[in-house]
Amino acid sequence: MCVPNDSSGCEDDRDDWVSEMIKEHMLSVLVEDKPGVMQRVSGLFRQRAYNIDSIAVGPCEKEGFSRITLITSGDEKVLEQVRKQLEKLIEVIKVSEMDPEECVVRELVLAKIHAPTGAIRSEIIQYTNVFRANIVDVSPETLTIEITGDPDKIRAFLDMIKTFGIKELVRTGITSITRGARLIEEV
């Protein structure tokens, strides 16, 4: 698609258009807490060649049920297909799209950072304090840091410490809950 610009030329805005069409979607899926449910949900994505960018699952407030929070990318048509396919699974009780602006969104990360000298350790500790993270393990060569926060905070922290050398990194996946008194089931 070509859009005229001030220099009487043509500007390609396809990248902007594509990025608006393909966006991240956060879904909360209430499921029966039974063996194989997580595999069936992820298998549904695999069969249709959709990607799961993040997934977290655990028991919820209702006995015998779990909540899956997953992030996937695609346009509205893809999202609608994903929702319909998830709702066809017998163990799926409810699928809700979550608006990140109306939710508390968190992720937990454990990062083992290369810290061979006192000066480097001191600098890493300063970053850890600024980001309100915790040092949970110390060895002669590394510091293991636990940080919890929204995706922007996590990304900013990892950008700051990557220059020291991230030896190992594990992430829980994103979890979310609606703000205020409204429940996820009402979304």
LINPENOR-V96041 format. One record per backbone hydrogen bond with DSSP energy under -1.0 kcal/mol. NH is the residue of the N-H (numbers start at 1). CO is the residue of the C=O. Records with the same first field share a line. If there is no record, write none. Layout:
NH: CO, CO
This chain:
3: 11
5: 9
8: 5
11: 3
17: 13
18: 14
19: 15
20: 16
21: 17
22: 18
23: 74
25: 72
27: 70
28: 96
29: 68
30: 94
31: 66
32: 91
33: 64
34: 32
37: 34
40: 36
41: 37
42: 38
43: 39
44: 40
45: 41
46: 42
47: 43
48: 44
49: 46
50: 45
53: 71
54: 71
56: 69
58: 67
60: 65
65: 62
66: 31
67: 58
68: 29
69: 56
70: 27
71: 54
72: 25
74: 23
79: 75
80: 76
81: 77
82: 78
83: 79
84: 80
85: 81
86: 82
87: 83
89: 86
92: 89
93: 30
94: 30
96: 28
98: 26
102: 99
104: 177
106: 175
107: 149
109: 147
110: 170
111: 145
112: 168
113: 143
114: 165
115: 141
121: 117
122: 118
123: 119
124: 120
125: 121
126: 122
127: 123
128: 124
129: 125
130: 126
131: 127
132: 129
133: 128
134: 146
136: 144
137: 144
139: 142
143: 113
144: 137
145: 111
146: 134
147: 109
149: 107
154: 150
155: 151
156: 152
157: 153
158: 154
159: 155
160: 156
161: 157
162: 158
164: 161
167: 112
168: 112
170: 110
172: 108
175: 106
177: 104
179: 102
186: 183
187: 184
